[in-house]
């Protein structure tokens, strides 16, 4: 079976370019995070730079020297910030010297020992005395595992509880139990972010186009990706639209999720809640090759999904619409679960002054974290991207 060439929507390309610009990471690193070829991302960057040329001011020798000093200072501060961020995920605020020494021991291959001792306020003599002390095999394993627990918790952006941390450690070859990991997380003061309660109210259109419920709460699938999809967009609570709050006003997100892989295969953001938002999200999934002919798309009875415009678009691309009951969130549980995770793991813990910053955070969460790093219990603690690759490998071997 010949693998279908990936296609990328303009939205995806723009967000990928924005990630390179905002993070300052090398193109190869961002390409790896997004699962695209680095040459492809490089071409997108060249096209953007060609369309947005920057002036090349002439600098005097004094100004060049000053710029070099500033760049050196920025590199130093970045390195300190990187190290302190790692240490912050492993250490409590009042961590004893032994725990700080353990962090230095783990990171000594990447950073200078004297430099780390200065940042963590540990005398070098104390570190070497701690390093040479007698330690039992059990204590050494527990110490090393605690470091790995802190690392995985940090990679999981604070969203992983003890079960997901345990699953990730076992995937990496660190055999451990949920109980041991729970104890270590408690000792390290690590706790996964907790969801907030919210009220869900679906608003129907005045003349809705009705569709049968083709999912019937069966969100499992043994089929290939692209056959069964679910979608959702911001709820309306108390009669007024409310979703992603920013300093410039509301921002709304529509998604398309593949039930076979739990991957967010289509998404769009806008300042409005018009039907075009959900049409654009489904179009992104179709343009990316994630929607097969005759696929089922399931949603709630929101006005956008029951509109004639959306129904006509689905008919045009050969997609069958499926709609759950009004006000019953369990009929669209997978989509609801994604929005709960998004709010719990990002928006309840950050403030965004502009819509642009919120867009960047959502793009990073979906494309880098949720689709490619976050372990899903419904997938046997695999990532959606791994599930998609497994399907493709099995299809190629058949």
Residue, then its C-alpha position, 0 to 999 in steps of 0.5 A: x500500500x502506497x502511503x498517502x503524501x501528507x498535505x498541510x493547510x495554510x493554518x498549520x503552515x502559519x502556526x509552524x512558522x510562528x513556533x520557529x519565530x516565537x520559540x527561537x528553536x532551530x528549524x530541525x527541533x520544531x520540525x521534529x516536534x511537529x512531525x514534519x520534514x525539516x526541509x519542508x519547514x525550512x521552505x515555509x520559513x524561506x517563503x515567509x521571510x521572502x514575504x516579510x523581509x527584514x532590514x539589515x542595518x549597518x552596525x559600527x564596531x562598537x555596536x557589534x561588540x555590544x551586540x556580541x556581549x548581549x548575545x553572550x549574556x542572553x545565552x548565559x541567562x537561557x542556560x540558567x533558565x533551562x537548568x533552573x526550570x529542570x531543577x524546579x520540576x525536581x525540587x521543592x522550595x525547601x529542598x534539603x542539600x541531599x536533594x539538590x546534590x542529586x539534581x547536580x549529579x544527574x545533570x553533571x553531563x550537561x552542565x559544569x558542577x561548580x556552576x550548578x553548585x553556585x546556582x543551587x547554593x550547595x558548597x562544592x565540598x558538600x556535593x563531593x562529600x554527598x557523592x562519596x557517601x555510602x548508599x544502598x542499592x535501594x536508596x540509589x534506585x529510589x533516588x534515580x527514579x525520583x529524578x526520572x519521575x520529576x523529568x517525566x512530570x515536567x515533560x508532561x507539562x504538569x498534566x500527568x498523574x501517577x498512572x501516566x508517569x508510570x506508563x511513560x517510565x515503563x515505556x522508557x525501560x524504568x520498571x516501577x509500580x504506580x504505588x512507588x511513583x505515587x509515593x515519589x511524586x508526593x515526596x517531590x510535591x508533584x501533583x497533576x493539575x485538576x479539572x474545574x467543574x463547568x456547566x455545559x449548555x448546547x444552543x440549537x439553531x432556529x431551523x436545525x437540520x436533523x441527523x441520526x446518532x450513528x455513534x451511540x456513545x460507542x467511541x471505540x473503533x477497530x477500523x482505519x483512521x479517517x472513518x469515524x470522527x467527532x467534533x466540538x466547539x466552544x459552549x455557550x453558558x448562561x446565554x452568552x458565549x464563553x470560551x478562551x478568554x484573552x486580554x483582547x476578548x474571546x477566542x473560539x476553537x473548533x476541533x475534529x478528532x479521529x476516534x481510531x487514533x484520538x488525534x486532533x486532525x483538524x482545528x481552527x480558531x477565530x474571534x467568532x462562532x459562525x458556521x464557517x469556523x466548524x467548516x474550516x476545521x473539517x476542511x483542515x482534516x480533509x486537506x490533511x488526508x484524515x477524512x475518508x469517503x463515507x466517513x461519519x462526523x459526530x457532534x452535539x446539536x449546536x447551531x453551527x453543526x445543525x446548520x444548512x451550511x455545514x450539512x451541505x458542506x458534509x454532503x459535498x465532501x461525502x461525509x455522513x453527519x451524526x448528532x447526539x441528544x441535546x444537553x447530553x455531554x456523554x453523547x460526545x464524550x471524546x470531544x468534551x474530554x479534549x476541551x476539558x483537558x485543554x482548559x485544565x492543562x493550559x487556560x486555567x493556569x495561564x493568562x493571555x494578554x493577546x489573542x495571538x499569544x493564545x493562538x500560539x499556546x493552543x497550536x503548541x498544545x495540540x500539535x506538539x503536546x497532545x498529538x505527539x507527546x501526551x499518553x492516552x489511556x484509551x490507546x494503551x498509554x500511547x500517543x495519537x501519533x504513535x497510534x496513527x503510525x501503528x495503523x499505517x504500518x499494519x496497513x502497509x504490511x497487509 
